[in-house]
Amino acid sequence: MRYFLFLFSGVFIGLYLSWPGILLSRNWKCFNEIIEKSAEDKISFKAVLEVSPSYLIRGNNKNVTSKLRVVADACFR
């Protein structure tokens, strides 16, 4: 039980340090809007500005984790 507590608190602290806005509801609305618009191929301008050039240069080797990171960086920072 103690290890589970350490694991959970470590994950929570790590997420909060990388994305301090993860606890705000307006940022979750932004996250959900970008996900919905990307399904319809209408990407937000804010999300486009958050994409790093190295992400674009790498080509089509984009997995779900890297896509999630870009969207989370756009909304939670």
Distance bins in CASP14 RR format, pairs under 12 A and 6 or more apart:
PFRMAT RR
TARGET T0000
AUTHOR 0000-0000-0000
RMODE 2
METHOD distances of the structure
MODEL  1
1 7 0 0 0 0 0 1 0 0 0 0 0
1 8 0 0 0 0 0 1 0 0 0 0 0
2 8 0 0 0 0 0 1 0 0 0 0 0
2 9 0 0 0 0 0 1 0 0 0 0 0
3 9 0 0 0 0 0 1 0 0 0 0 0
3 10 0 0 0 0 0 1 0 0 0 0 0
4 10 0 0 0 0 0 1 0 0 0 0 0
4 11 0 0 0 0 0 1 0 0 0 0 0
5 11 0 0 0 0 0 1 0 0 0 0 0
5 12 0 0 0 0 0 1 0 0 0 0 0
6 12 0 0 0 0 0 1 0 0 0 0 0
6 13 0 0 0 0 0 1 0 0 0 0 0
7 13 0 0 0 0 0 1 0 0 0 0 0
7 14 0 0 0 0 0 1 0 0 0 0 0
8 14 0 0 0 0 0 1 0 0 0 0 0
8 15 0 0 0 0 0 1 0 0 0 0 0
9 15 0 0 0 0 0 1 0 0 0 0 0
9 16 0 0 0 0 0 1 0 0 0 0 0
10 16 0 0 0 0 1 0 0 0 0 0 0
10 17 0 0 0 0 1 0 0 0 0 0 0
10 18 0 0 0 0 0 1 0 0 0 0 0
11 17 0 0 0 0 0 1 0 0 0 0 0
11 18 0 0 0 0 0 1 0 0 0 0 0
11 22 0 0 0 0 0 1 0 0 0 0 0
12 18 0 0 0 0 0 1 0 0 0 0 0
12 19 0 0 0 0 0 1 0 0 0 0 0
12 22 0 0 0 0 1 0 0 0 0 0 0
12 23 0 0 0 0 1 0 0 0 0 0 0
13 19 0 0 0 0 0 1 0 0 0 0 0
13 20 0 0 0 0 0 1 0 0 0 0 0
13 22 0 0 0 0 0 1 0 0 0 0 0
14 20 0 0 0 0 0 1 0 0 0 0 0
14 22 0 0 0 0 1 0 0 0 0 0 0
15 21 0 0 0 0 1 0 0 0 0 0 0
15 22 1 0 1 0 0 0 0 0 0 0 0
15 23 0 0 0 0 1 0 0 0 0 0 0
15 69 0 0 0 0 0 1 0 0 0 0 0
15 72 0 0 0 0 1 0 0 0 0 0 0
15 76 0 0 0 0 1 0 0 0 0 0 0
16 22 1 0 0 1 0 0 0 0 0 0 0
16 23 1 0 0 1 0 0 0 0 0 0 0
16 24 0 0 0 0 0 1 0 0 0 0 0
16 76 0 0 0 0 1 0 0 0 0 0 0
16 77 0 0 0 0 0 1 0 0 0 0 0
17 76 0 0 0 0 0 1 0 0 0 0 0
17 77 0 0 0 0 0 1 0 0 0 0 0
18 69 0 0 0 0 1 0 0 0 0 0 0
18 72 0 0 0 0 1 0 0 0 0 0 0
18 73 0 0 0 0 1 0 0 0 0 0 0
18 76 0 0 0 0 1 0 0 0 0 0 0
18 77 0 0 0 0 1 0 0 0 0 0 0
19 27 0 0 0 0 1 0 0 0 0 0 0
19 28 0 0 0 0 0 1 0 0 0 0 0
19 30 0 0 0 0 0 1 0 0 0 0 0
19 31 0 0 0 0 1 0 0 0 0 0 0
19 68 0 0 0 0 0 1 0 0 0 0 0
19 69 0 0 0 0 1 0 0 0 0 0 0
19 71 0 0 0 0 0 1 0 0 0 0 0
19 72 1 0 1 0 0 0 0 0 0 0 0
19 73 1 0 0 1 0 0 0 0 0 0 0
19 74 0 0 0 0 0 1 0 0 0 0 0
19 75 0 0 0 0 1 0 0 0 0 0 0
19 76 1 1 0 0 0 0 0 0 0 0 0
19 77 1 0 0 1 0 0 0 0 0 0 0
20 27 0 0 0 0 1 0 0 0 0 0 0
20 72 0 0 0 0 0 1 0 0 0 0 0
20 73 0 0 0 0 0 1 0 0 0 0 0
20 75 0 0 0 0 0 1 0 0 0 0 0
20 76 1 0 0 1 0 0 0 0 0 0 0
20 77 1 0 0 1 0 0 0 0 0 0 0
21 27 1 0 1 0 0 0 0 0 0 0 0
21 28 0 0 0 0 1 0 0 0 0 0 0
21 30 0 0 0 0 0 1 0 0 0 0 0
21 31 0 0 0 0 0 1 0 0 0 0 0
21 72 0 0 0 0 1 0 0 0 0 0 0
21 73 0 0 0 0 0 1 0 0 0 0 0
21 74 0 0 0 0 0 1 0 0 0 0 0
21 75 0 0 0 0 1 0 0 0 0 0 0
21 76 1 0 1 0 0 0 0 0 0 0 0
21 77 1 0 0 1 0 0 0 0 0 0 0
22 28 0 0 0 0 1 0 0 0 0 0 0
22 30 0 0 0 0 0 1 0 0 0 0 0
22 31 0 0 0 0 1 0 0 0 0 0 0
22 72 1 0 0 1 0 0 0 0 0 0 0
22 73 0 0 0 0 0 1 0 0 0 0 0
22 75 0 0 0 0 1 0 0 0 0 0 0
22 76 1 0 1 0 0 0 0 0 0 0 0
22 77 0 0 0 0 1 0 0 0 0 0 0
23 76 0 0 0 0 1 0 0 0 0 0 0
24 30 0 0 0 0 1 0 0 0 0 0 0
24 31 0 0 0 0 0 1 0 0 0 0 0
24 75 0 0 0 0 1 0 0 0 0 0 0
24 76 0 0 0 0 1 0 0 0 0 0 0
24 77 0 0 0 0 0 1 0 0 0 0 0
25 31 0 0 0 0 0 1 0 0 0 0 0
25 32 0 0 0 0 0 1 0 0 0 0 0
25 75 0 0 0 0 0 1 0 0 0 0 0
25 76 0 0 0 0 0 1 0 0 0 0 0
26 32 0 0 0 0 0 1 0 0 0 0 0
26 33 0 0 0 0 0 1 0 0 0 0 0
26 75 0 0 0 0 1 0 0 0 0 0 0
26 76 0 0 0 0 0 1 0 0 0 0 0
27 33 0 0 0 0 0 1 0 0 0 0 0
27 34 0 0 0 0 0 1 0 0 0 0 0
27 46 0 0 0 0 0 1 0 0 0 0 0
27 71 0 0 0 0 0 1 0 0 0 0 0
27 72 0 0 0 0 1 0 0 0 0 0 0
27 73 0 0 0 0 0 1 0 0 0 0 0
27 74 0 0 0 0 1 0 0 0 0 0 0
27 75 1 0 1 0 0 0 0 0 0 0 0
27 76 1 0 1 0 0 0 0 0 0 0 0
27 77 0 0 0 0 1 0 0 0 0 0 0
28 34 0 0 0 0 0 1 0 0 0 0 0
28 35 0 0 0 0 0 1 0 0 0 0 0
28 71 0 0 0 0 0 1 0 0 0 0 0
28 72 0 0 0 0 0 1 0 0 0 0 0
28 75 1 0 0 1 0 0 0 0 0 0 0
28 76 0 0 0 0 1 0 0 0 0 0 0
29 35 0 0 0 0 0 1 0 0 0 0 0
29 36 0 0 0 0 0 1 0 0 0 0 0
29 44 0 0 0 0 0 1 0 0 0 0 0
29 75 0 0 0 0 1 0 0 0 0 0 0
29 76 0 0 0 0 0 1 0 0 0 0 0
30 36 0 0 0 0 0 1 0 0 0 0 0
30 37 0 0 0 0 0 1 0 0 0 0 0
30 44 0 0 0 0 1 0 0 0 0 0 0
30 46 1 0 0 1 0 0 0 0 0 0 0
30 47 0 0 0 0 1 0 0 0 0 0 0
30 50 0 0 0 0 0 1 0 0 0 0 0
30 71 0 0 0 0 1 0 0 0 0 0 0
30 72 0 0 0 0 0 1 0 0 0 0 0
30 73 0 0 0 0 0 1 0 0 0 0 0
30 74 1 0 0 1 0 0 0 0 0 0 0
30 75 1 1 0 0 0 0 0 0 0 0 0
30 76 0 0 0 0 1 0 0 0 0 0 0
30 77 0 0 0 0 0 1 0 0 0 0 0
31 37 0 0 0 0 0 1 0 0 0 0 0
31 38 0 0 0 0 0 1 0 0 0 0 0
31 44 0 0 0 0 0 1 0 0 0 0 0
31 46 0 0 0 0 0 1 0 0 0 0 0
31 47 0 0 0 0 1 0 0 0 0 0 0
31 50 0 0 0 0 0 1 0 0 0 0 0
31 68 0 0 0 0 1 0 0 0 0 0 0
31 69 0 0 0 0 0 1 0 0 0 0 0
31 70 0 0 0 0 0 1 0 0 0 0 0
31 71 1 0 0 1 0 0 0 0 0 0 0
31 72 1 0 0 1 0 0 0 0 0 0 0
31 73 0 0 0 0 0 1 0 0 0 0 0
31 74 0 0 0 0 1 0 0 0 0 0 0
31 75 1 0 1 0 0 0 0 0 0 0 0
31 76 1 0 0 1 0 0 0 0 0 0 0
31 77 0 0 0 0 0 1 0 0 0 0 0
32 38 0 0 0 0 0 1 0 0 0 0 0
32 39 0 0 0 0 0 1 0 0 0 0 0
32 44 0 0 0 0 0 1 0 0 0 0 0
32 71 0 0 0 0 1 0 0 0 0 0 0
32 72 0 0 0 0 0 1 0 0 0 0 0
32 75 0 0 0 0 1 0 0 0 0 0 0
33 39 0 0 0 0 0 1 0 0 0 0 0
33 40 0 0 0 0 0 1 0 0 0 0 0
33 42 0 0 0 0 1 0 0 0 0 0 0
33 43 0 0 0 0 0 1 0 0 0 0 0
33 44 1 0 0 1 0 0 0 0 0 0 0
33 46 0 0 0 0 1 0 0 0 0 0 0
33 47 0 0 0 0 1 0 0 0 0 0 0
33 71 0 0 0 0 0 1 0 0 0 0 0
33 74 0 0 0 0 0 1 0 0 0 0 0
33 75 0 0 0 0 1 0 0 0 0 0 0
34 40 0 0 0 0 0 1 0 0 0 0 0
34 42 0 0 0 0 1 0 0 0 0 0 0
34 43 1 0 0 1 0 0 0 0 0 0 0
34 44 1 0 1 0 0 0 0 0 0 0 0
34 45 0 0 0 0 0 1 0 0 0 0 0
34 46 1 0 0 1 0 0 0 0 0 0 0
34 47 1 0 1 0 0 0 0 0 0 0 0
34 48 0 0 0 0 0 1 0 0 0 0 0
34 50 0 0 0 0 1 0 0 0 0 0 0
34 51 0 0 0 0 0 1 0 0 0 0 0
34 67 0 0 0 0 0 1 0 0 0 0 0
34 68 0 0 0 0 0 1 0 0 0 0 0
34 70 0 0 0 0 1 0 0 0 0 0 0
34 71 1 0 1 0 0 0 0 0 0 0 0
34 72 0 0 0 0 1 0 0 0 0 0 0
34 73 0 0 0 0 0 1 0 0 0 0 0
34 74 1 0 0 1 0 0 0 0 0 0 0
34 75 1 0 0 1 0 0 0 0 0 0 0
34 76 0 0 0 0 0 1 0 0 0 0 0
35 42 0 0 0 0 0 1 0 0 0 0 0
35 43 0 0 0 0 0 1 0 0 0 0 0
35 44 0 0 0 0 0 1 0 0 0 0 0
35 47 0 0 0 0 1 0 0 0 0 0 0
35 64 0 0 0 0 0 1 0 0 0 0 0
35 67 0 0 0 0 1 0 0 0 0 0 0
35 68 0 0 0 0 1 0 0 0 0 0 0
35 70 0 0 0 0 0 1 0 0 0 0 0
35 71 1 0 0 1 0 0 0 0 0 0 0
35 72 0 0 0 0 0 1 0 0 0 0 0
35 74 0 0 0 0 0 1 0 0 0 0 0
35 75 0 0 0 0 1 0 0 0 0 0 0
36 42 0 0 0 0 1 0 0 0 0 0 0
36 43 0 0 0 0 0 1 0 0 0 0 0
36 44 0 0 0 0 0 1 0 0 0 0 0
36 47 0 0 0 0 0 1 0 0 0 0 0
36 71 0 0 0 0 0 1 0 0 0 0 0
37 43 1 0 0 1 0 0 0 0 0 0 0
37 44 1 0 0 1 0 0 0 0 0 0 0
37 45 0 0 0 0 0 1 0 0 0 0 0
37 46 0 0 0 0 0 1 0 0 0 0 0
37 47 0 0 0 0 1 0 0 0 0 0 0
37 48 0 0 0 0 0 1 0 0 0 0 0
37 71 0 0 0 0 0 1 0 0 0 0 0
37 74 0 0 0 0 0 1 0 0 0 0 0
38 44 0 0 0 0 1 0 0 0 0 0 0
38 47 1 0 0 1 0 0 0 0 0 0 0
38 48 0 0 0 0 0 1 0 0 0 0 0
38 67 0 0 0 0 1 0 0 0 0 0 0
38 68 0 0 0 0 0 1 0 0 0 0 0
38 70 0 0 0 0 0 1 0 0 0 0 0
38 71 1 0 0 1 0 0 0 0 0 0 0
38 74 0 0 0 0 0 1 0 0 0 0 0
39 67 0 0 0 0 0 1 0 0 0 0 0
39 71 0 0 0 0 0 1 0 0 0 0 0
42 48 0 0 0 0 0 1 0 0 0 0 0
43 49 0 0 0 0 0 1 0 0 0 0 0
43 50 0 0 0 0 0 1 0 0 0 0 0
43 51 0 0 0 0 1 0 0 0 0 0 0
43 67 0 0 0 0 0 1 0 0 0 0 0
43 70 0 0 0 0 0 1 0 0 0 0 0
43 71 0 0 0 0 1 0 0 0 0 0 0
43 74 0 0 0 0 0 1 0 0 0 0 0
44 50 0 0 0 0 1 0 0 0 0 0 0
44 51 0 0 0 0 0 1 0 0 0 0 0
44 70 0 0 0 0 0 1 0 0 0 0 0
44 71 0 0 0 0 1 0 0 0 0 0 0
44 74 1 0 0 1 0 0 0 0 0 0 0
44 75 0 0 0 0 1 0 0 0 0 0 0
45 51 0 0 0 0 0 1 0 0 0 0 0
45 74 0 0 0 0 0 1 0 0 0 0 0
46 70 0 0 0 0 0 1 0 0 0 0 0
46 71 0 0 0 0 0 1 0 0 0 0 0
46 73 0 0 0 0 0 1 0 0 0 0 0
46 74 1 0 1 0 0 0 0 0 0 0 0
46 75 0 0 0 0 1 0 0 0 0 0 0
46 77 0 0 0 0 0 1 0 0 0 0 0
47 55 0 0 0 0 0 1 0 0 0 0 0
47 67 0 0 0 0 0 1 0 0 0 0 0
47 68 0 0 0 0 0 1 0 0 0 0 0
47 69 0 0 0 0 0 1 0 0 0 0 0
47 70 1 0 0 1 0 0 0 0 0 0 0
47 71 1 0 0 1 0 0 0 0 0 0 0
47 72 0 0 0 0 0 1 0 0 0 0 0
47 73 0 0 0 0 1 0 0 0 0 0 0
47 74 1 0 1 0 0 0 0 0 0 0 0
47 75 0 0 0 0 1 0 0 0 0 0 0
48 55 0 0 0 0 0 1 0 0 0 0 0
48 56 0 0 0 0 0 1 0 0 0 0 0
48 70 0 0 0 0 1 0 0 0 0 0 0
48 71 0 0 0 0 0 1 0 0 0 0 0
48 74 0 0 0 0 1 0 0 0 0 0 0
49 70 0 0 0 0 0 1 0 0 0 0 0
49 73 0 0 0 0 0 1 0 0 0 0 0
49 74 1 0 0 1 0 0 0 0 0 0 0
49 77 0 0 0 0 0 1 0 0 0 0 0
50 56 0 0 0 0 0 1 0 0 0 0 0
50 67 0 0 0 0 0 1 0 0 0 0 0
50 69 0 0 0 0 1 0 0 0 0 0 0
50 70 1 0 0 1 0 0 0 0 0 0 0
50 71 0 0 0 0 1 0 0 0 0 0 0
50 72 0 0 0 0 1 0 0 0 0 0 0
50 73 1 0 1 0 0 0 0 0 0 0 0
50 74 1 1 0 0 0 0 0 0 0 0 0
50 75 0 0 0 0 1 0 0 0 0 0 0
50 76 0 0 0 0 0 1 0 0 0 0 0
50 77 0 0 0 0 1 0 0 0 0 0 0
51 57 0 0 0 0 0 1 0 0 0 0 0
51 58 0 0 0 0 0 1 0 0 0 0 0
51 62 0 0 0 0 0 1 0 0 0 0 0
51 66 0 0 0 0 0 1 0 0 0 0 0
51 67 0 0 0 0 0 1 0 0 0 0 0
51 69 0 0 0 0 0 1 0 0 0 0 0
51 70 1 0 1 0 0 0 0 0 0 0 0
51 71 0 0 0 0 1 0 0 0 0 0 0
51 73 0 0 0 0 1 0 0 0 0 0 0
51 74 0 0 0 0 1 0 0 0 0 0 0
52 58 0 0 0 0 1 0 0 0 0 0 0
52 66 0 0 0 0 0 1 0 0 0 0 0
52 69 0 0 0 0 1 0 0 0 0 0 0
52 70 0 0 0 0 1 0 0 0 0 0 0
52 73 0 0 0 0 1 0 0 0 0 0 0
52 74 0 0 0 0 0 1 0 0 0 0 0
53 59 0 0 0 0 0 1 0 0 0 0 0
54 61 0 0 0 0 0 1 0 0 0 0 0
54 62 0 0 0 0 0 1 0 0 0 0 0
54 66 0 0 0 0 0 1 0 0 0 0 0
54 70 0 0 0 0 0 1 0 0 0 0 0
55 61 0 0 0 0 0 1 0 0 0 0 0
55 62 1 0 0 1 0 0 0 0 0 0 0
55 63 0 0 0 0 0 1 0 0 0 0 0
55 66 1 0 0 1 0 0 0 0 0 0 0
55 67 0 0 0 0 1 0 0 0 0 0 0
55 69 0 0 0 0 1 0 0 0 0 0 0
55 70 1 0 0 1 0 0 0 0 0 0 0
55 71 0 0 0 0 0 1 0 0 0 0 0
55 73 0 0 0 0 0 1 0 0 0 0 0
55 74 0 0 0 0 0 1 0 0 0 0 0
56 62 0 0 0 0 1 0 0 0 0 0 0
56 66 0 0 0 0 0 1 0 0 0 0 0
56 70 0 0 0 0 0 1 0 0 0 0 0
58 66 0 0 0 0 1 0 0 0 0 0 0
58 70 0 0 0 0 0 1 0 0 0 0 0
59 66 0 0 0 0 0 1 0 0 0 0 0
60 66 0 0 0 0 0 1 0 0 0 0 0
60 67 0 0 0 0 0 1 0 0 0 0 0
61 67 0 0 0 0 0 1 0 0 0 0 0
62 68 0 0 0 0 0 1 0 0 0 0 0
62 69 0 0 0 0 0 1 0 0 0 0 0
62 70 0 0 0 0 1 0 0 0 0 0 0
62 71 0 0 0 0 0 1 0 0 0 0 0
63 69 0 0 0 0 0 1 0 0 0 0 0
63 70 0 0 0 0 0 1 0 0 0 0 0
64 70 0 0 0 0 0 1 0 0 0 0 0
64 71 0 0 0 0 0 1 0 0 0 0 0
65 71 0 0 0 0 0 1 0 0 0 0 0
65 72 0 0 0 0 0 1 0 0 0 0 0
66 72 0 0 0 0 0 1 0 0 0 0 0
66 73 0 0 0 0 0 1 0 0 0 0 0
67 73 0 0 0 0 0 1 0 0 0 0 0
67 74 0 0 0 0 0 1 0 0 0 0 0
68 74 0 0 0 0 0 1 0 0 0 0 0
68 75 0 0 0 0 0 1 0 0 0 0 0
68 76 0 0 0 0 0 1 0 0 0 0 0
69 75 0 0 0 0 0 1 0 0 0 0 0
69 76 0 0 0 0 0 1 0 0 0 0 0
69 77 0 0 0 0 0 1 0 0 0 0 0
70 76 0 0 0 0 0 1 0 0 0 0 0
70 77 0 0 0 0 0 1 0 0 0 0 0
71 77 0 0 0 0 0 1 0 0 0 0 0
END
